[in-house]
Amino acid sequence: MSRRSLLRALGAGAAGTVLAGCGVPAAYVEPGDRAGRDSSETDRTLHFANWPLYIDTDDENTSKRPTLDAFTERTGISVTYTEEINDNDEFFGKISPALMNRQQTGRDLIVISDWMAARFVRLGWVQEMDRAKQPNVTKYLDPQLRSPAFDAGRLHSVPWQSGITGIAYNRKRLGREIRSTHDLWADDLRGKVTLLSGLDEAFALLMQGDGVDITRWTADDFHTMCEHIEKHVRSKHIRRFTGNDYIKDLSTGDVLACQAYSGDVIQLQADNPDIEFVVPEEGAELWAESLMIPNLARHKRNAERLIDHYYDPEIAAELATWVNYVCPVPAARDVLASSKDEETAELAEDPLIFPDDAMRKRLAIARDITAGERTDFTKKWNAIVGL
């Protein structure tokens, strides 16, 4: 399952039921109750939970992670790294009982999608970081990612990697360009289009196709978008709704155009140069999956140091060459450009890793779906998708 697999049929409802049963006010943790005793000075370890295949590995020994090893060598802090996050809601269910009951989670650092990070911030389940001890984050964090609506000033979160939700298509098979979200609805694509099934991953791009400013969208915008998609479902223009299995559909030619993630397309292009990724003229969604420190983490200072390690442009560049998502450290571009390896140097010119100014003007971070909106919106969207 993809690290960006989001809400499914019962996901939001299940999480909502848990909180409703305990009462959201009871689940909320006041700022003064979030910090635990920090053992970083005497215990040179930390536990880092991440998604599968989301960090560099050694070519000859995949159990080794060069950027993590470099951190341990430099600081003496050993890292227990687990690839235990397969789905945002599943992970929420795993650690929410401890967090709502003011207990340790056993993890010092986690990576979750920003829409889920918004829930953690809203509930008071993550700690504010000390930016005075994170000079690299302060200096090098991408300005476009510095202050999302859910976490003004990025006090509780730091992007691990970023990405773009746009449109992928097979130009050779289609025989023309796609420039706009509206192009998906052309007659020659009937039955050859897929959209993402998760509400949080799908809605922003589709609203942008309707000309909506996704940083301040309204309930009316959401319902208008749903009406448009329902029409294309009824006409069978949309082949189906997918998770990351759109990759297979696009590769085989069963689908000619689809909603897609920038990082996936970079990897697809290595095998099929006819596949292109488009940031539509109306715009596309810029998203991130962010590092956060859970309440009562026993090694907060060590976790802050690890985060800052990954904002060193040299380290960020090394990670970017492996994961191929939008690098949240623009200064890493110069590091890659100076590489003597031609293939590595070419990555510095890839706008899907380092968006240029023209592309950035068409990228926006969507306003999060609020707690009050989520139940009804998820129900409506899942009915359209068939979940």
C-alpha positions as CSV (number, residue, x, y, z in Angstrom):
1,M,0.0,0.0,0.0
2,S,1.3,3.4,-0.9
3,R,2.6,5.8,1.7
4,R,0.2,8.3,0.3
5,S,-2.8,6.0,0.4
6,L,-5.4,8.1,2.2
7,L,-8.9,7.8,3.5
8,R,-10.8,4.7,2.5
9,A,-14.5,3.8,3.0
10,L,-14.3,3.5,6.8
11,G,-11.1,5.4,7.6
12,A,-12.4,8.8,8.6
13,G,-15.5,7.4,10.1
14,A,-13.6,5.0,12.3
15,A,-11.2,7.7,13.5
16,G,-14.1,10.0,14.1
17,T,-15.9,7.4,16.1
18,V,-12.9,6.8,18.4
19,L,-12.7,10.5,19.2
20,A,-16.4,10.9,19.5
21,G,-16.6,8.0,21.9
22,C,-13.9,9.5,24.2
23,G,-15.0,13.1,23.5
24,V,-12.8,15.4,21.4
25,P,-12.3,17.8,24.4
26,A,-10.9,14.9,26.4
27,A,-8.6,13.8,23.6
28,Y,-7.1,17.3,23.3
29,V,-3.8,17.7,25.1
30,E,-3.0,21.1,26.6
31,P,0.4,22.6,25.6
32,G,1.8,22.2,29.2
33,D,1.1,18.4,29.1
34,R,2.9,17.6,25.9
35,A,6.6,17.4,26.9
36,G,8.1,14.5,28.7
37,R,11.4,14.1,30.4
38,D,14.0,14.3,27.6
39,S,16.7,11.7,28.0
40,S,18.7,12.8,25.0
41,E,21.8,13.9,26.9
42,T,22.3,10.5,28.5
43,D,20.6,8.2,26.0
44,R,22.1,8.7,22.6
45,T,19.3,7.0,20.7
46,L,16.0,7.8,19.0
47,H,13.2,5.8,17.3
48,F,12.2,7.1,13.8
49,A,9.0,5.7,12.2
50,N,8.6,6.2,8.5
51,W,6.9,4.9,5.3
52,P,8.4,2.0,3.3
53,L,10.9,2.9,0.6
54,Y,11.2,6.5,1.7
55,I,14.9,6.8,2.5
56,D,18.1,6.1,0.7
57,T,19.7,2.7,0.9
58,D,23.1,1.3,0.0
59,D,23.2,-0.2,-3.5
60,E,25.0,-3.3,-2.2
61,N,23.4,-3.7,1.2
62,T,19.8,-2.4,1.4
63,S,19.8,-2.7,5.2
64,K,22.2,0.2,5.3
65,R,20.9,3.8,5.0
66,P,23.8,6.1,4.2
67,T,22.3,9.4,5.3
68,L,21.2,7.9,8.6
69,D,24.6,6.3,9.1
70,A,26.2,9.7,8.4
71,F,24.1,11.2,11.2
72,T,25.2,8.5,13.7
73,E,28.8,8.9,12.7
74,R,28.6,12.7,13.2
75,T,26.6,12.8,16.4
76,G,27.0,9.4,18.1
77,I,23.3,9.1,18.2
78,S,22.0,5.7,17.0
79,V,18.7,5.5,15.2
80,T,16.2,2.7,15.4
81,Y,14.5,3.1,12.0
82,T,11.2,1.3,11.3
83,E,9.1,1.3,8.1
84,E,5.8,0.8,9.9
85,I,3.6,3.5,8.4
86,N,1.6,2.0,5.5
87,D,-1.5,4.2,5.7
88,N,-2.2,7.4,7.6
89,D,-5.5,6.2,9.2
90,E,-4.0,2.8,10.1
91,F,-1.1,4.5,11.9
92,F,-3.5,7.0,13.5
93,G,-5.4,4.0,14.9
94,K,-2.1,2.5,16.1
95,I,-0.8,5.4,18.2
96,S,-4.0,7.4,19.0
97,P,-4.9,5.4,22.2
98,A,-1.5,6.3,23.8
99,L,-1.7,10.0,22.7
100,M,-5.2,10.6,23.9
101,N,-4.4,8.9,27.2
102,R,-1.3,11.0,27.7
103,Q,1.1,8.0,27.3
104,Q,4.3,7.6,25.4
105,T,4.1,6.2,21.9
106,G,7.5,4.6,21.9
107,R,8.4,6.8,18.9
108,D,10.5,10.0,18.9
109,L,9.9,11.0,15.2
110,I,7.1,10.1,12.8
111,V,6.3,11.1,9.2
112,I,2.7,11.6,8.2
113,S,0.8,13.3,5.4
114,D,0.0,17.0,6.0
115,W,-3.8,16.4,6.1
116,M,-3.3,13.9,8.9
117,A,-0.6,16.1,10.5
118,A,-3.3,18.8,10.7
119,R,-5.4,16.4,12.9
120,F,-2.4,15.8,15.2
121,V,-1.8,19.6,15.6
122,R,-5.5,20.2,16.2
123,L,-5.6,17.6,18.9
124,G,-2.4,18.9,20.6
125,W,-0.6,15.5,20.1
126,V,2.7,16.8,18.8
127,Q,5.3,19.0,20.4
128,E,6.6,22.4,19.2
129,M,10.1,22.2,17.9
130,D,13.0,24.4,19.1
131,R,14.0,26.2,15.8
132,A,17.0,27.8,17.6
133,K,18.5,24.3,17.7
134,Q,17.6,23.7,14.0
135,P,19.7,26.3,12.0
136,N,19.5,24.3,8.8
137,V,15.7,24.1,8.9
138,T,15.5,27.9,9.6
139,K,17.9,28.7,6.7
140,Y,17.0,26.2,4.0
141,L,13.3,25.2,4.3
142,D,11.5,25.9,1.0
143,P,9.7,29.3,1.5
144,Q,6.6,27.8,-0.3
145,L,6.3,25.2,2.5
146,R,7.0,27.4,5.5
147,S,3.6,28.2,6.7
148,P,0.7,25.8,5.8
149,A,-2.7,26.7,7.1
150,F,-2.8,23.8,9.6
151,D,0.5,24.7,11.2
152,A,1.3,28.4,10.9
153,G,5.0,29.0,10.9
154,R,5.7,25.2,10.8
155,L,6.1,25.1,14.6
156,H,5.1,21.5,15.0
157,S,6.1,20.0,11.6
158,V,8.9,20.0,9.1
159,P,8.5,18.5,5.6
160,W,10.3,15.3,5.0
161,Q,9.6,15.3,1.3
162,S,7.1,17.2,-0.8
163,G,5.3,16.4,-4.1
164,I,2.8,17.5,-6.6
165,T,-0.6,16.0,-7.5
166,G,-1.1,16.7,-11.2
167,I,-1.9,14.8,-14.4
168,A,0.1,12.0,-16.0
169,Y,-0.5,10.9,-19.6
170,N,0.9,8.9,-22.4
171,R,1.6,11.5,-25.1
172,K,2.5,9.0,-27.8
173,R,-0.7,6.9,-27.3
174,L,-2.9,9.9,-26.9
175,G,-1.4,11.7,-29.9
176,R,-1.8,15.2,-28.4
177,E,-0.8,17.3,-25.4
178,I,-2.7,17.8,-22.2
179,R,-2.4,21.3,-20.7
180,S,-5.5,21.6,-18.6
181,T,-7.6,19.6,-16.2
182,H,-10.5,20.3,-18.6
183,D,-8.6,18.2,-21.2
184,L,-9.3,15.1,-19.2
185,W,-13.0,15.4,-20.3
186,A,-12.3,15.3,-24.0
187,D,-14.3,12.7,-26.0
188,D,-11.1,10.8,-27.1
189,L,-10.4,10.0,-23.4
190,R,-13.8,8.5,-22.6
191,G,-13.2,5.4,-20.5
192,K,-9.5,6.1,-20.4
193,V,-9.2,8.4,-17.4
194,T,-8.7,7.5,-13.7
195,L,-8.9,9.7,-10.7
196,L,-7.4,9.1,-7.2
197,S,-9.9,7.4,-4.8
198,G,-8.9,9.2,-1.6
199,L,-10.8,12.3,-0.8
200,D,-7.7,14.2,0.5
201,E,-5.5,13.3,-2.5
202,A,-8.1,14.0,-5.1
203,F,-10.2,17.0,-4.3
204,A,-7.7,19.9,-4.6
205,L,-6.7,19.3,-8.2
206,L,-10.3,18.8,-9.3
207,M,-11.3,22.1,-7.6
208,Q,-8.4,23.9,-9.3
209,G,-9.8,22.6,-12.6
210,D,-13.0,24.5,-11.7
211,G,-10.9,27.7,-11.2
212,V,-11.1,27.5,-7.3
213,D,-8.4,29.0,-5.1
214,I,-7.7,25.9,-3.0
215,T,-6.1,27.9,-0.2
216,R,-9.6,29.2,0.7
217,W,-12.1,26.9,-0.9
218,T,-15.7,26.7,0.4
219,A,-18.3,24.0,0.9
220,D,-20.0,25.3,-2.2
221,D,-16.8,24.7,-4.2
222,F,-16.7,21.1,-2.9
223,H,-20.3,20.3,-3.9
224,T,-19.8,21.9,-7.3
225,M,-16.7,19.7,-7.9
226,C,-18.6,16.6,-6.8
227,E,-21.4,17.4,-9.2
228,H,-19.0,17.6,-12.1
229,I,-17.3,14.3,-11.2
230,E,-20.7,12.5,-10.7
231,K,-21.6,13.6,-14.2
232,H,-18.4,12.0,-15.6
233,V,-19.0,8.8,-13.6
234,R,-22.5,8.5,-14.9
235,S,-21.3,8.9,-18.5
236,K,-18.6,6.3,-17.9
237,H,-15.9,8.8,-18.9
238,I,-14.0,7.9,-15.7
239,R,-12.7,4.4,-16.0
240,R,-12.3,4.0,-12.2
241,F,-10.9,5.5,-9.1
242,T,-7.5,4.2,-7.9
243,G,-4.9,4.1,-5.3
244,N,-1.3,3.8,-6.6
245,D,-2.4,1.1,-9.0
246,Y,-2.8,3.9,-11.6
247,I,0.8,3.2,-12.3
248,K,0.0,-0.2,-13.8
249,D,-2.9,1.1,-15.8
250,L,-0.9,3.9,-17.3
251,S,2.0,1.6,-18.1
252,T,-0.1,-1.0,-19.9
253,G,-2.1,1.6,-21.8
254,D,-5.5,0.7,-20.2
255,V,-5.5,4.3,-19.2
256,L,-4.2,7.3,-21.2
257,A,-4.5,10.0,-18.6
258,C,-4.9,10.1,-14.8
259,Q,-4.4,12.0,-11.6
260,A,-0.9,11.2,-10.5
261,Y,2.0,12.0,-8.1
262,S,5.1,13.7,-9.5
263,G,7.5,11.3,-7.8
264,D,5.8,8.2,-9.3
265,V,6.0,9.7,-12.8
266,I,9.7,10.3,-12.5
267,Q,10.2,6.6,-11.9
268,L,7.8,5.7,-14.7
269,Q,9.6,7.9,-17.2
270,A,12.8,5.9,-16.7
271,D,11.0,2.9,-18.3
272,N,8.7,4.8,-20.6
273,P,9.8,8.3,-21.9
274,D,6.4,8.7,-23.5
275,I,4.7,9.3,-20.1
276,E,4.6,13.0,-19.2
277,F,3.6,14.8,-16.0
278,V,1.6,18.0,-16.3
279,V,1.0,20.8,-13.8
280,P,-2.3,22.1,-15.4
281,E,-2.7,25.7,-16.5
282,E,-5.3,26.1,-13.7
283,G,-2.8,24.9,-11.1
284,A,-1.9,21.8,-9.1
285,E,-1.6,20.8,-5.5
286,L,1.7,21.0,-3.6
287,W,1.7,18.7,-0.6
288,A,4.2,17.4,1.9
289,E,4.7,14.5,4.3
290,S,6.1,15.9,7.5
291,L,8.3,15.0,10.4
292,M,6.6,15.5,13.8
293,I,7.7,14.7,17.4
294,P,4.8,13.0,19.3
295,N,4.0,14.1,22.9
296,L,6.1,12.6,25.6
297,A,8.9,11.6,23.2
298,R,11.9,10.5,25.3
299,H,14.5,11.9,22.9
300,K,13.1,15.2,21.6
301,R,16.5,16.9,21.3
302,N,17.9,14.0,19.4
303,A,14.9,14.0,17.0
304,E,15.4,17.8,16.4
305,R,19.0,17.2,15.6
306,L,18.1,14.4,13.1
307,I,15.6,16.7,11.4
308,D,18.2,19.4,11.1
309,H,20.7,16.9,9.7
310,Y,18.3,16.2,6.7
311,Y,18.2,20.0,6.0
312,D,21.9,20.1,5.4
313,P,21.9,20.7,1.6
314,E,24.4,17.9,1.0
315,I,22.3,15.4,2.9
316,A,19.1,16.7,1.3
317,A,20.7,16.2,-2.1
318,E,21.7,12.7,-1.3
319,L,18.2,11.8,-0.2
320,A,16.6,13.5,-3.3
321,T,18.6,11.4,-5.7
322,W,17.0,8.3,-4.2
323,V,13.4,9.3,-3.5
324,N,12.8,11.6,-6.5
325,Y,10.1,13.7,-4.9
326,V,10.1,17.5,-4.6
327,C,13.0,18.4,-2.4
328,P,12.0,20.7,0.5
329,V,15.6,22.1,0.5
330,P,16.0,24.1,-2.7
331,A,19.7,24.7,-1.9
332,A,20.3,21.0,-2.6
333,R,19.8,21.8,-6.3
334,D,23.3,23.4,-6.5
335,V,24.8,20.4,-4.8
336,L,23.4,18.1,-7.4
337,A,24.3,20.4,-10.3
338,S,27.9,20.3,-9.3
339,S,28.1,16.5,-9.3
340,K,30.6,14.9,-11.6
341,D,28.1,12.1,-12.3
342,E,26.1,13.2,-15.3
343,E,22.9,11.4,-14.3
344,T,23.0,12.9,-10.9
345,A,23.6,16.4,-12.2
346,E,20.6,16.1,-14.5
347,L,18.3,15.7,-11.5
348,A,19.1,19.3,-10.6
349,E,17.3,20.4,-13.8
350,D,14.2,18.2,-13.2
351,P,11.3,20.6,-12.3
352,L,9.5,17.7,-10.6
353,I,12.3,17.7,-8.0
354,F,13.2,21.3,-8.1
355,P,10.2,23.2,-9.5
356,D,11.2,26.3,-11.5
357,D,9.6,29.7,-10.9
358,A,7.0,29.3,-13.7
359,M,5.8,26.0,-12.2
360,R,5.8,27.3,-8.7
361,K,3.3,30.1,-9.7
362,R,0.8,27.3,-10.5
363,L,1.3,25.3,-7.2
364,A,-0.7,25.9,-4.1
365,I,-1.2,24.1,-0.7
366,A,-4.8,23.3,-0.2
367,R,-6.8,24.3,2.9
368,D,-7.3,21.3,5.0
369,I,-10.8,19.7,5.4
370,T,-11.9,20.7,8.8
371,A,-13.1,18.2,11.5
372,G,-16.6,19.6,11.1
373,E,-16.6,19.1,7.3
374,R,-14.9,15.7,7.1
375,T,-17.7,13.3,8.0
376,D,-20.2,14.7,5.4
377,F,-17.6,15.3,2.8
378,T,-16.1,11.9,3.1
379,K,-19.6,10.3,2.9
380,K,-20.4,12.2,-0.3
381,W,-17.1,11.5,-1.9
382,N,-17.1,7.8,-1.1
383,A,-20.5,7.5,-2.6
384,I,-19.2,8.8,-5.9
385,V,-16.1,6.7,-5.8
386,G,-18.0,3.6,-4.8
387,L,-16.3,2.9,-1.5
